[in-house]
Amino acid sequence: MADLPRKLNALGDPITTDDIFNADISLSRGWNLISHTLLSEFSKYDIIVNYQENDHSWYEATSHGYISSSMYKWNQNKYESA
């Protein structure tokens, strides 16, 4: 099975700003894959989660179960917990 070709289809509108603070992203119910494409580091604690018209810090949003606390990064040829 490892030799079978694999295909990935991605749909959506790319965020094309060079300022992370202008890159609001609306999430769908379920699993969402989001990637920071600016090749610069930022802290997850700078992320603001807006849920039901209220802003929440990363800590608040994960503590209340609005989002998962799991984050991953791509390193060489594999994902690692970040």
C-alpha angles and dihedrals in degrees: 000000000000091000095057116109115252129211130200122195117196123189131185145069116297120232104234103181123115090215115080090204089065093051105091112173125195113214129214124224110274129020118357126186113208125178130191104224100185095091090228128111125247134170121256085225088070090063115103116202116205111202124170091350093306127109118229133185119239090259094050094046094050093042091053092046095244090128136010117260090222116113127172135194131202112242118181100307106345145050118256131189110263 
